[in-house]
Amino acid sequence: MPIRPIDLQTMLVQLSQVGREQAAEKEGAALTAAMKGAADQKRLEETKESVHRPEDEETAAKAVGEGGGQGAGGKQARGGSEESPADGTPPTSEVVKDPDLGRRVDLSG
């Protein structure tokens, strides 16, 4: 099928449109890759800043309220004695409470 002069005239008019479409396709692929990279970077930043549960339950810190409240300074915080418990563990350190602690805020800078 030979190319007729009217076909050439039609193609020359649409040549600039074809060039723009091909450039848009190339830019679209690059833009998609850039957007995916930005989303991956954002997800990585969020995982860095988030708090994760420990994988090993034995090394994990106990939640507040677990173990009957005997976590960090259980008896001393309540005014208990300095004696060691019956199970033979050493006594915990003395906890000093300040009634004014956390009640005043310095706003002067």
PDB file as gemmi writes it, atoms N, CA and C in Angstrom:
CRYST1    1.000    1.000    1.000  90.00  90.00  90.00 P 1                      
ATOM      1  N   MET A   1       0.850  -1.161   0.000  1.00  0.00           N  
ATOM      2  CA  MET A   1       0.000   0.000   0.000  1.00  0.00           C  
ATOM      3  C   MET A   1       0.907   1.239   0.000  1.00  0.00           C  
ATOM      4  N   PRO A   2       0.887   1.974  -1.028  1.00  0.00           N  
ATOM      5  CA  PRO A   2       1.747   3.144  -1.153  1.00  0.00           C  
ATOM      6  C   PRO A   2       1.217   4.308  -0.313  1.00  0.00           C  
ATOM      7  N   ILE A   3       2.125   5.226   0.079  1.00  0.00           N  
ATOM      8  CA  ILE A   3       1.752   6.412   0.842  1.00  0.00           C  
ATOM      9  C   ILE A   3       1.355   7.507  -0.137  1.00  0.00           C  
ATOM     10  N   ARG A   4       0.173   8.029   0.059  1.00  0.00           N  
ATOM     11  CA  ARG A   4      -0.327   9.094  -0.813  1.00  0.00           C  
ATOM     12  C   ARG A   4       0.016  10.450  -0.228  1.00  0.00           C  
ATOM     13  N   PRO A   5       0.031  11.482  -1.029  1.00  0.00           N  
ATOM     14  CA  PRO A   5       0.374  12.830  -0.540  1.00  0.00           C  
ATOM     15  C   PRO A   5      -0.559  13.322   0.568  1.00  0.00           C  
ATOM     16  N   ILE A   6      -1.809  12.950   0.525  1.00  0.00           N  
ATOM     17  CA  ILE A   6      -2.736  13.403   1.579  1.00  0.00           C  
ATOM     18  C   ILE A   6      -2.388  12.761   2.910  1.00  0.00           C  
ATOM     19  N   ASP A   7      -1.883  11.531   2.871  1.00  0.00           N  
ATOM     20  CA  ASP A   7      -1.459  10.860   4.096  1.00  0.00           C  
ATOM     21  C   ASP A   7      -0.245  11.562   4.703  1.00  0.00           C  
ATOM     22  N   LEU A   8       0.694  11.972   3.874  1.00  0.00           N  
ATOM     23  CA  LEU A   8       1.872  12.682   4.364  1.00  0.00           C  
ATOM     24  C   LEU A   8       1.480  14.013   5.005  1.00  0.00           C  
ATOM     25  N   GLN A   9       0.530  14.697   4.365  1.00  0.00           N  
ATOM     26  CA  GLN A   9       0.095  15.986   4.895  1.00  0.00           C  
ATOM     27  C   GLN A   9      -0.549  15.792   6.267  1.00  0.00           C  
ATOM     28  N   THR A  10      -1.317  14.770   6.466  1.00  0.00           N  
ATOM     29  CA  THR A  10      -1.973  14.483   7.737  1.00  0.00           C  
ATOM     30  C   THR A  10      -0.948  14.093   8.799  1.00  0.00           C  
ATOM     31  N   MET A  11       0.039  13.292   8.405  1.00  0.00           N  
ATOM     32  CA  MET A  11       1.048  12.845   9.370  1.00  0.00           C  
ATOM     33  C   MET A  11       1.939  13.995   9.839  1.00  0.00           C  
ATOM     34  N   LEU A  12       2.295  14.896   8.965  1.00  0.00           N  
ATOM     35  CA  LEU A  12       3.160  16.007   9.336  1.00  0.00           C  
ATOM     36  C   LEU A  12       2.481  16.930  10.348  1.00  0.00           C  
ATOM     37  N   VAL A  13       1.187  17.086  10.247  1.00  0.00           N  
ATOM     38  CA  VAL A  13       0.450  17.935  11.186  1.00  0.00           C  
ATOM     39  C   VAL A  13       0.427  17.289  12.572  1.00  0.00           C  
ATOM     40  N   GLN A  14       0.327  15.964  12.626  1.00  0.00           N  
ATOM     41  CA  GLN A  14       0.223  15.252  13.902  1.00  0.00           C  
ATOM     42  C   GLN A  14       1.577  14.872  14.486  1.00  0.00           C  
ATOM     43  N   LEU A  15       2.662  15.192  13.818  1.00  0.00           N  
ATOM     44  CA  LEU A  15       3.997  14.799  14.264  1.00  0.00           C  
ATOM     45  C   LEU A  15       4.347  15.410  15.621  1.00  0.00           C  
ATOM     46  N   SER A  16       4.017  16.667  15.842  1.00  0.00           N  
ATOM     47  CA  SER A  16       4.323  17.300  17.125  1.00  0.00           C  
ATOM     48  C   SER A  16       3.513  16.675  18.255  1.00  0.00           C  
ATOM     49  N   GLN A  17       2.278  16.311  17.987  1.00  0.00           N  
ATOM     50  CA  GLN A  17       1.436  15.666  19.001  1.00  0.00           C  
ATOM     51  C   GLN A  17       2.001  14.304  19.375  1.00  0.00           C  
ATOM     52  N   VAL A  18       2.487  13.559  18.400  1.00  0.00           N  
ATOM     53  CA  VAL A  18       3.069  12.236  18.659  1.00  0.00           C  
ATOM     54  C   VAL A  18       4.317  12.392  19.532  1.00  0.00           C  
ATOM     55  N   GLY A  19       5.138  13.394  19.249  1.00  0.00           N  
ATOM     56  CA  GLY A  19       6.336  13.651  20.048  1.00  0.00           C  
ATOM     57  C   GLY A  19       6.006  13.978  21.495  1.00  0.00           C  
ATOM     58  N   ARG A  20       4.968  14.778  21.699  1.00  0.00           N  
ATOM     59  CA  ARG A  20       4.546  15.126  23.062  1.00  0.00           C  
ATOM     60  C   ARG A  20       4.027  13.895  23.811  1.00  0.00           C  
ATOM     61  N   GLU A  21       3.275  13.051  23.119  1.00  0.00           N  
ATOM     62  CA  GLU A  21       2.740  11.850  23.758  1.00  0.00           C  
ATOM     63  C   GLU A  21       3.855  10.900  24.171  1.00  0.00           C  
ATOM     64  N   GLN A  22       4.866  10.736  23.326  1.00  0.00           N  
ATOM     65  CA  GLN A  22       5.969   9.840  23.661  1.00  0.00           C  
ATOM     66  C   GLN A  22       6.794  10.396  24.825  1.00  0.00           C  
ATOM     67  N   ALA A  23       6.997  11.704  24.842  1.00  0.00           N  
ATOM     68  CA  ALA A  23       7.723  12.320  25.959  1.00  0.00           C  
ATOM     69  C   ALA A  23       6.947  12.154  27.265  1.00  0.00           C  
ATOM     70  N   ALA A  24       5.625  12.291  27.195  1.00  0.00           N  
ATOM     71  CA  ALA A  24       4.791  12.122  28.385  1.00  0.00           C  
ATOM     72  C   ALA A  24       4.858  10.692  28.899  1.00  0.00           C  
ATOM     73  N   GLU A  25       4.915   9.720  28.009  1.00  0.00           N  
ATOM     74  CA  GLU A  25       5.027   8.321  28.422  1.00  0.00           C  
ATOM     75  C   GLU A  25       6.352   8.066  29.143  1.00  0.00           C  
ATOM     76  N   LYS A  26       7.447   8.631  28.622  1.00  0.00           N  
ATOM     77  CA  LYS A  26       8.753   8.455  29.268  1.00  0.00           C  
ATOM     78  C   LYS A  26       8.780   9.142  30.632  1.00  0.00           C  
ATOM     79  N   GLU A  27       8.243  10.353  30.690  1.00  0.00           N  
ATOM     80  CA  GLU A  27       8.207  11.076  31.957  1.00  0.00           C  
ATOM     81  C   GLU A  27       7.285  10.385  32.958  1.00  0.00           C  
ATOM     82  N   GLY A  28       6.218   9.782  32.463  1.00  0.00           N  
ATOM     83  CA  GLY A  28       5.285   9.076  33.344  1.00  0.00           C  
ATOM     84  C   GLY A  28       5.958   7.908  34.039  1.00  0.00           C  
ATOM     85  N   ALA A  29       6.794   7.171  33.317  1.00  0.00           N  
ATOM     86  CA  ALA A  29       7.494   6.047  33.921  1.00  0.00           C  
ATOM     87  C   ALA A  29       8.483   6.543  34.975  1.00  0.00           C  
ATOM     88  N   ALA A  30       9.198   7.619  34.664  1.00  0.00           N  
ATOM     89  CA  ALA A  30      10.143   8.180  35.628  1.00  0.00           C  
ATOM     90  C   ALA A  30       9.414   8.753  36.841  1.00  0.00           C  
ATOM     91  N   LEU A  31       8.286   9.398  36.607  1.00  0.00           N  
ATOM     92  CA  LEU A  31       7.503   9.961  37.700  1.00  0.00           C  
ATOM     93  C   LEU A  31       6.958   8.858  38.604  1.00  0.00           C  
ATOM     94  N   THR A  32       6.497   7.782  38.009  1.00  0.00           N  
ATOM     95  CA  THR A  32       5.991   6.656  38.801  1.00  0.00           C  
ATOM     96  C   THR A  32       7.093   6.070  39.672  1.00  0.00           C  
ATOM     97  N   ALA A  33       8.290   5.909  39.100  1.00  0.00           N  
ATOM     98  CA  ALA A  33       9.411   5.377  39.871  1.00  0.00           C  
ATOM     99  C   ALA A  33       9.796   6.329  41.001  1.00  0.00           C  
ATOM    100  N   ALA A  34       9.771   7.635  40.738  1.00  0.00           N  
ATOM    101  CA  ALA A  34      10.105   8.614  41.771  1.00  0.00           C  
ATOM    102  C   ALA A  34       9.072   8.607  42.895  1.00  0.00           C  
ATOM    103  N   MET A  35       7.800   8.485  42.553  1.00  0.00           N  
ATOM    104  CA  MET A  35       6.748   8.450  43.567  1.00  0.00           C  
ATOM    105  C   MET A  35       6.866   7.187  44.414  1.00  0.00           C  
ATOM    106  N   LYS A  36       7.179   6.066  43.784  1.00  0.00           N  
ATOM    107  CA  LYS A  36       7.344   4.822  44.529  1.00  0.00           C  
ATOM    108  C   LYS A  36       8.546   4.921  45.469  1.00  0.00           C  
ATOM    109  N   GLY A  37       9.642   5.526  44.999  1.00  0.00           N  
ATOM    110  CA  GLY A  37      10.806   5.723  45.846  1.00  0.00           C  
ATOM    111  C   GLY A  37      10.510   6.616  47.037  1.00  0.00           C  
ATOM    112  N   ALA A  38       9.736   7.668  46.822  1.00  0.00           N  
ATOM    113  CA  ALA A  38       9.366   8.570  47.912  1.00  0.00           C  
ATOM    114  C   ALA A  38       8.471   7.861  48.928  1.00  0.00           C  
ATOM    115  N   ALA A  39       7.562   7.033  48.454  1.00  0.00           N  
ATOM    116  CA  ALA A  39       6.690   6.286  49.368  1.00  0.00           C  
ATOM    117  C   ALA A  39       7.503   5.277  50.179  1.00  0.00           C  
ATOM    118  N   ASP A  40       8.468   4.617  49.549  1.00  0.00           N  
ATOM    119  CA  ASP A  40       9.329   3.676  50.263  1.00  0.00           C  
ATOM    120  C   ASP A  40      10.160   4.399  51.320  1.00  0.00           C  
ATOM    121  N   GLN A  41      10.675   5.572  50.981  1.00  0.00           N  
ATOM    122  CA  GLN A  41      11.468   6.359  51.926  1.00  0.00           C  
ATOM    123  C   GLN A  41      10.613   6.788  53.115  1.00  0.00           C  
ATOM    124  N   LYS A  42       9.379   7.196  52.850  1.00  0.00           N  
ATOM    125  CA  LYS A  42       8.485   7.616  53.933  1.00  0.00           C  
ATOM    126  C   LYS A  42       8.169   6.436  54.846  1.00  0.00           C  
ATOM    127  N   ARG A  43       7.912   5.278  54.266  1.00  0.00           N  
ATOM    128  CA  ARG A  43       7.613   4.083  55.055  1.00  0.00           C  
ATOM    129  C   ARG A  43       8.826   3.695  55.906  1.00  0.00           C  
ATOM    130  N   LEU A  44      10.030   3.831  55.347  1.00  0.00           N  
ATOM    131  CA  LEU A  44      11.250   3.522  56.082  1.00  0.00           C  
ATOM    132  C   LEU A  44      11.426   4.466  57.264  1.00  0.00           C  
ATOM    133  N   GLU A  45      11.157   5.753  57.062  1.00  0.00           N  
ATOM    134  CA  GLU A  45      11.252   6.728  58.149  1.00  0.00           C  
ATOM    135  C   GLU A  45      10.245   6.414  59.252  1.00  0.00           C  
ATOM    136  N   GLU A  46       9.039   6.014  58.869  1.00  0.00           N  
ATOM    137  CA  GLU A  46       8.015   5.698  59.864  1.00  0.00           C  
ATOM    138  C   GLU A  46       8.397   4.467  60.668  1.00  0.00           C  
ATOM    139  N   THR A  47       8.986   3.471  60.017  1.00  0.00           N  
ATOM    140  CA  THR A  47       9.385   2.269  60.754  1.00  0.00           C  
ATOM    141  C   THR A  47      10.562   2.548  61.672  1.00  0.00           C  
ATOM    142  N   LYS A  48      11.433   3.500  61.300  1.00  0.00           N  
ATOM    143  CA  LYS A  48      12.545   3.866  62.173  1.00  0.00           C  
ATOM    144  C   LYS A  48      12.044   4.527  63.442  1.00  0.00           C  
ATOM    145  N   GLU A  49      11.032   5.374  63.310  1.00  0.00           N  
ATOM    146  CA  GLU A  49      10.543   6.149  64.445  1.00  0.00           C  
ATOM    147  C   GLU A  49       9.497   5.417  65.280  1.00  0.00           C  
ATOM    148  N   SER A  50       8.985   4.307  64.800  1.00  0.00           N  
ATOM    149  CA  SER A  50       7.946   3.608  65.544  1.00  0.00           C  
ATOM    150  C   SER A  50       8.562   2.706  66.610  1.00  0.00           C  
ATOM    151  N   VAL A  51       7.748   2.318  67.567  1.00  0.00           N  
ATOM    152  CA  VAL A  51       8.173   1.444  68.647  1.00  0.00           C  
ATOM    153  C   VAL A  51       7.752   0.024  68.289  1.00  0.00           C  
ATOM    154  N   HIS A  52       8.701  -0.900  68.375  1.00  0.00           N  
ATOM    155  CA  HIS A  52       8.422  -2.286  68.020  1.00  0.00           C  
ATOM    156  C   HIS A  52       8.410  -3.157  69.270  1.00  0.00           C  
ATOM    157  N   ARG A  53       7.614  -4.182  69.239  1.00  0.00           N  
ATOM    158  CA  ARG A  53       7.616  -5.155  70.316  1.00  0.00           C  
ATOM    159  C   ARG A  53       8.862  -6.021  70.186  1.00  0.00           C  
ATOM    160  N   PRO A  54       9.452  -6.412  71.300  1.00  0.00           N  
ATOM    161  CA  PRO A  54      10.630  -7.276  71.221  1.00  0.00           C  
ATOM    162  C   PRO A  54      10.251  -8.652  70.696  1.00  0.00           C  
ATOM    163  N   GLU A  55      11.189  -9.256  69.990  1.00  0.00           N  
ATOM    164  CA  GLU A  55      10.923 -10.578  69.424  1.00  0.00           C  
ATOM    165  C   GLU A  55      10.979 -11.656  70.489  1.00  0.00           C  
ATOM    166  N   ASP A  56      11.801 -11.457  71.498  1.00  0.00           N  
ATOM    167  CA  ASP A  56      11.993 -12.450  72.538  1.00  0.00           C  
ATOM    168  C   ASP A  56      11.168 -12.052  73.757  1.00  0.00           C  
ATOM    169  N   GLU A  57      10.238 -12.883  74.180  1.00  0.00           N  
ATOM    170  CA  GLU A  57       9.373 -12.547  75.315  1.00  0.00           C  
ATOM    171  C   GLU A  57      10.137 -12.544  76.629  1.00  0.00           C  
ATOM    172  N   GLU A  58      11.232 -13.296  76.715  1.00  0.00           N  
ATOM    173  CA  GLU A  58      11.987 -13.351  77.961  1.00  0.00           C  
ATOM    174  C   GLU A  58      12.742 -12.048  78.207  1.00  0.00           C  
ATOM    175  N   THR A  59      13.251 -11.416  77.155  1.00  0.00           N  
ATOM    176  CA  THR A  59      14.006 -10.182  77.325  1.00  0.00           C  
ATOM    177  C   THR A  59      13.118  -8.953  77.287  1.00  0.00           C  
ATOM    178  N   ALA A  60      11.845  -9.135  77.021  1.00  0.00           N  
ATOM    179  CA  ALA A  60      10.931  -7.997  76.916  1.00  0.00           C  
ATOM    180  C   ALA A  60      10.665  -7.395  78.289  1.00  0.00           C  
ATOM    181  N   ALA A  61      10.485  -6.091  78.321  1.00  0.00           N  
ATOM    182  CA  ALA A  61      10.116  -5.418  79.559  1.00  0.00           C  
ATOM    183  C   ALA A  61       8.654  -5.709  79.851  1.00  0.00           C  
ATOM    184  N   LYS A  62       8.344  -5.841  81.119  1.00  0.00           N  
ATOM    185  CA  LYS A  62       6.960  -6.131  81.487  1.00  0.00           C  
ATOM    186  C   LYS A  62       6.131  -4.864  81.403  1.00  0.00           C  
ATOM    187  N   ALA A  63       4.891  -5.006  81.008  1.00  0.00           N  
ATOM    188  CA  ALA A  63       3.982  -3.869  80.927  1.00  0.00           C  
ATOM    189  C   ALA A  63       3.583  -3.445  82.331  1.00  0.00           C  
ATOM    190  N   VAL A  64       3.128  -2.217  82.469  1.00  0.00           N  
ATOM    191  CA  VAL A  64       2.691  -1.718  83.765  1.00  0.00           C  
ATOM    192  C   VAL A  64       1.490  -2.530  84.209  1.00  0.00           C  
ATOM    193  N   GLY A  65       1.526  -2.995  85.422  1.00  0.00           N  
ATOM    194  CA  GLY A  65       0.417  -3.774  85.956  1.00  0.00           C  
ATOM    195  C   GLY A  65       0.681  -5.266  85.908  1.00  0.00           C  
ATOM    196  N   GLU A  66       1.642  -5.726  85.117  1.00  0.00           N  
ATOM    197  CA  GLU A  66       1.973  -7.141  85.091  1.00  0.00           C  
ATOM    198  C   GLU A  66       2.795  -7.485  86.314  1.00  0.00           C  
ATOM    199  N   GLY A  67       2.700  -8.692  86.795  1.00  0.00           N  
ATOM    200  CA  GLY A  67       3.521  -9.147  87.903  1.00  0.00           C  
ATOM    201  C   GLY A  67       3.115  -8.550  89.234  1.00  0.00           C  
ATOM    202  N   GLY A  68       1.903  -8.149  89.390  1.00  0.00           N  
ATOM    203  CA  GLY A  68       1.419  -7.645  90.670  1.00  0.00           C  
ATOM    204  C   GLY A  68       1.978  -6.283  91.044  1.00  0.00           C  
ATOM    205  N   GLY A  69       2.500  -5.527  90.091  1.00  0.00           N  
ATOM    206  CA  GLY A  69       3.006  -4.192  90.383  1.00  0.00           C  
ATOM    207  C   GLY A  69       4.369  -4.203  91.032  1.00  0.00           C  
ATOM    208  N   GLN A  70       5.115  -5.288  90.945  1.00  0.00           N  
ATOM    209  CA  GLN A  70       6.420  -5.370  91.561  1.00  0.00           C  
ATOM    210  C   GLN A  70       7.530  -4.951  90.615  1.00  0.00           C  
ATOM    211  N   GLY A  71       7.199  -4.225  89.546  1.00  0.00           N  
ATOM    212  CA  GLY A  71       8.190  -3.759  88.579  1.00  0.00           C  
ATOM    213  C   GLY A  71       9.158  -2.793  89.224  1.00  0.00           C  
ATOM    214  N   ALA A  72       9.568  -1.776  88.570  1.00  0.00           N  
ATOM    215  CA  ALA A  72      10.604  -0.852  89.028  1.00  0.00           C  
ATOM    216  C   ALA A  72      10.226  -0.213  90.359  1.00  0.00           C  
ATOM    217  N   GLY A  73      10.772  -0.736  91.450  1.00  0.00           N  
ATOM    218  CA  GLY A  73      10.562  -0.137  92.772  1.00  0.00           C  
ATOM    219  C   GLY A  73       9.178  -0.348  93.320  1.00  0.00           C  
ATOM    220  N   GLY A  74       8.629  -1.515  93.228  1.00  0.00           N  
ATOM    221  CA  GLY A  74       7.258  -1.782  93.626  1.00  0.00           C  
ATOM    222  C   GLY A  74       6.959  -1.468  95.076  1.00  0.00           C  
ATOM    223  N   LYS A  75       7.672  -2.105  96.030  1.00  0.00           N  
ATOM    224  CA  LYS A  75       7.358  -1.901  97.443  1.00  0.00           C  
ATOM    225  C   LYS A  75       7.863  -0.551  97.947  1.00  0.00           C  
ATOM    226  N   GLN A  76       9.032  -0.108  97.508  1.00  0.00           N  
ATOM    227  CA  GLN A  76       9.570   1.141  98.007  1.00  0.00           C  
ATOM    228  C   GLN A  76       8.735   2.324  97.555  1.00  0.00           C  
ATOM    229  N   ALA A  77       8.156   2.275  96.379  1.00  0.00           N  
ATOM    230  CA  ALA A  77       7.329   3.373  95.909  1.00  0.00           C  
ATOM    231  C   ALA A  77       6.076   3.501  96.761  1.00  0.00           C  
ATOM    232  N   ARG A  78       5.649   2.391  97.359  1.00  0.00           N  
ATOM    233  CA  ARG A  78       4.450   2.410  98.195  1.00  0.00           C  
ATOM    234  C   ARG A  78       4.792   2.600  99.674  1.00  0.00           C  
ATOM    235  N   GLY A  79       6.072   2.771  99.966  1.00  0.00           N  
ATOM    236  CA  GLY A  79       6.450   2.970 101.358  1.00  0.00           C  
ATOM    237  C   GLY A  79       6.698   1.665 102.074  1.00  0.00           C  
ATOM    238  N   GLY A  80       7.013   0.609 101.360  1.00  0.00           N  
ATOM    239  CA  GLY A  80       7.273  -0.694 101.964  1.00  0.00           C  
ATOM    240  C   GLY A  80       8.609  -0.710 102.664  1.00  0.00           C  
ATOM    241  N   SER A  81       8.906  -1.816 103.310  1.00  0.00           N  
ATOM    242  CA  SER A  81      10.150  -1.923 104.075  1.00  0.00           C  
ATOM    243  C   SER A  81      11.323  -2.200 103.155  1.00  0.00           C  
ATOM    244  N   GLU A  82      12.542  -2.037 103.678  1.00  0.00           N  
ATOM    245  CA  GLU A  82      13.772  -2.245 102.928  1.00  0.00           C  
ATOM    246  C   GLU A  82      14.217  -3.703 103.010  1.00  0.00           C  
ATOM    247  N   GLU A  83      13.465  -4.539 103.666  1.00  0.00           N  
ATOM    248  CA  GLU A  83      13.841  -5.943 103.836  1.00  0.00           C  
ATOM    249  C   GLU A  83      13.751  -6.673 102.506  1.00  0.00           C  
ATOM    250  N   SER A  84      14.572  -7.717 102.392  1.00  0.00           N  
ATOM    251  CA  SER A  84      14.506  -8.508 101.170  1.00  0.00           C  
ATOM    252  C   SER A  84      13.285  -9.417 101.222  1.00  0.00           C  
ATOM    253  N   PRO A  85      12.699  -9.720 100.081  1.00  0.00           N  
ATOM    254  CA  PRO A  85      11.533 -10.601 100.051  1.00  0.00           C  
ATOM    255  C   PRO A  85      11.894 -12.011 100.494  1.00  0.00           C  
ATOM    256  N   ALA A  86      10.893 -12.819 100.702  1.00  0.00           N  
ATOM    257  CA  ALA A  86      11.088 -14.174 101.204  1.00  0.00           C  
ATOM    258  C   ALA A  86      11.774 -15.082 100.187  1.00  0.00           C  
ATOM    259  N   ASP A  87      11.741 -14.747  98.903  1.00  0.00           N  
ATOM    260  CA  ASP A  87      12.329 -15.634  97.898  1.00  0.00           C  
ATOM    261  C   ASP A  87      13.841 -15.494  97.798  1.00  0.00           C  
ATOM    262  N   GLY A  88      14.473 -14.644  98.591  1.00  0.00           N  
ATOM    263  CA  GLY A  88      15.923 -14.559  98.652  1.00  0.00           C  
ATOM    264  C   GLY A  88      16.541 -13.563  97.689  1.00  0.00           C  
ATOM    265  N   THR A  89      15.757 -12.761  96.989  1.00  0.00           N  
ATOM    266  CA  THR A  89      16.330 -11.773  96.083  1.00  0.00           C  
ATOM    267  C   THR A  89      16.858 -10.599  96.895  1.00  0.00           C  
ATOM    268  N   PRO A  90      17.879  -9.902  96.421  1.00  0.00           N  
ATOM    269  CA  PRO A  90      18.436  -8.771  97.180  1.00  0.00           C  
ATOM    270  C   PRO A  90      17.440  -7.619  97.237  1.00  0.00           C  
ATOM    271  N   PRO A  91      17.555  -6.759  98.253  1.00  0.00           N  
ATOM    272  CA  PRO A  91      16.619  -5.632  98.369  1.00  0.00           C  
ATOM    273  C   PRO A  91      16.836  -4.631  97.233  1.00  0.00           C  
ATOM    274  N   THR A  92      15.751  -3.981  96.835  1.00  0.00           N  
ATOM    275  CA  THR A  92      15.843  -2.977  95.777  1.00  0.00           C  
ATOM    276  C   THR A  92      16.319  -1.664  96.359  1.00  0.00           C  
ATOM    277  N   SER A  93      16.766  -0.748  95.531  1.00  0.00           N  
ATOM    278  CA  SER A  93      17.275   0.532  96.007  1.00  0.00           C  
ATOM    279  C   SER A  93      16.136   1.394  96.550  1.00  0.00           C  
ATOM    280  N   GLU A  94      16.508   2.336  97.389  1.00  0.00           N  
ATOM    281  CA  GLU A  94      15.523   3.212  98.018  1.00  0.00           C  
ATOM    282  C   GLU A  94      15.018   4.235  97.008  1.00  0.00           C  
ATOM    283  N   VAL A  95      13.712   4.468  96.990  1.00  0.00           N  
ATOM    284  CA  VAL A  95      13.109   5.437  96.094  1.00  0.00           C  
ATOM    285  C   VAL A  95      12.740   6.667  96.906  1.00  0.00           C  
ATOM    286  N   VAL A  96      13.243   7.819  96.487  1.00  0.00           N  
ATOM    287  CA  VAL A  96      12.976   9.068  97.190  1.00  0.00           C  
ATOM    288  C   VAL A  96      11.907   9.823  96.407  1.00  0.00           C  
ATOM    289  N   LYS A  97      10.878  10.256  97.122  1.00  0.00           N  
ATOM    290  CA  LYS A  97       9.800  11.003  96.477  1.00  0.00           C  
ATOM    291  C   LYS A  97       9.886  12.466  96.876  1.00  0.00           C  
ATOM    292  N   ASP A  98       9.725  13.348  95.903  1.00  0.00           N  
ATOM    293  CA  ASP A  98       9.706  14.785  96.143  1.00  0.00           C  
ATOM    294  C   ASP A  98       8.285  15.268  95.879  1.00  0.00           C  
ATOM    295  N   PRO A  99       7.603  15.842  96.891  1.00  0.00           N  
ATOM    296  CA  PRO A  99       6.215  16.265  96.660  1.00  0.00           C  
ATOM    297  C   PRO A  99       6.090  17.414  95.664  1.00  0.00           C  
ATOM    298  N   ASP A 100       7.160  18.195  95.451  1.00  0.00           N  
ATOM    299  CA  ASP A 100       7.101  19.320  94.519  1.00  0.00           C  
ATOM    300  C   ASP A 100       7.572  18.934  93.116  1.00  0.00           C  
ATOM    301  N   LEU A 101       8.008  17.716  92.931  1.00  0.00           N  
ATOM    302  CA  LEU A 101       8.542  17.289  91.649  1.00  0.00           C  
ATOM    303  C   LEU A 101       7.438  17.273  90.587  1.00  0.00           C  
ATOM    304  N   GLY A 102       7.641  18.010  89.513  1.00  0.00           N  
ATOM    305  CA  GLY A 102       6.693  18.029  88.409  1.00  0.00           C  
ATOM    306  C   GLY A 102       5.534  18.985  88.591  1.00  0.00           C  
ATOM    307  N   ARG A 103       5.539  19.776  89.627  1.00  0.00           N  
ATOM    308  CA  ARG A 103       4.418  20.684  89.870  1.00  0.00           C  
ATOM    309  C   ARG A 103       4.700  22.099  89.376  1.00  0.00           C  
ATOM    310  N   ARG A 104       5.962  22.449  89.187  1.00  0.00           N  
ATOM    311  CA  ARG A 104       6.309  23.792  88.750  1.00  0.00           C  
ATOM    312  C   ARG A 104       6.965  23.719  87.385  1.00  0.00           C  
ATOM    313  N   VAL A 105       6.603  24.664  86.531  1.00  0.00           N  
ATOM    314  CA  VAL A 105       7.136  24.716  85.178  1.00  0.00           C  
ATOM    315  C   VAL A 105       7.846  26.048  84.989  1.00  0.00           C  
ATOM    316  N   ASP A 106       9.095  26.010  84.493  1.00  0.00           N  
ATOM    317  CA  ASP A 106       9.868  27.220  84.241  1.00  0.00           C  
ATOM    318  C   ASP A 106       9.558  27.702  82.833  1.00  0.00           C  
ATOM    319  N   LEU A 107       8.850  28.824  82.717  1.00  0.00           N  
ATOM    320  CA  LEU A 107       8.458  29.364  81.419  1.00  0.00           C  
ATOM    321  C   LEU A 107       9.397  30.463  80.948  1.00  0.00           C  
ATOM    322  N   SER A 108      10.417  30.786  81.730  1.00  0.00           N  
ATOM    323  CA  SER A 108      11.304  31.903  81.357  1.00  0.00           C  
ATOM    324  C   SER A 108      12.233  31.542  80.212  1.00  0.00           C  
ATOM    325  N   GLY A 109      12.448  30.278  79.949  1.00  0.00           N  
ATOM    326  CA  GLY A 109      13.243  29.905  78.795  1.00  0.00           C  
ATOM    327  C   GLY A 109      14.527  29.386  79.202  1.00  0.00           C  
TER     328      GLY A 109                                                      
END                                                                             
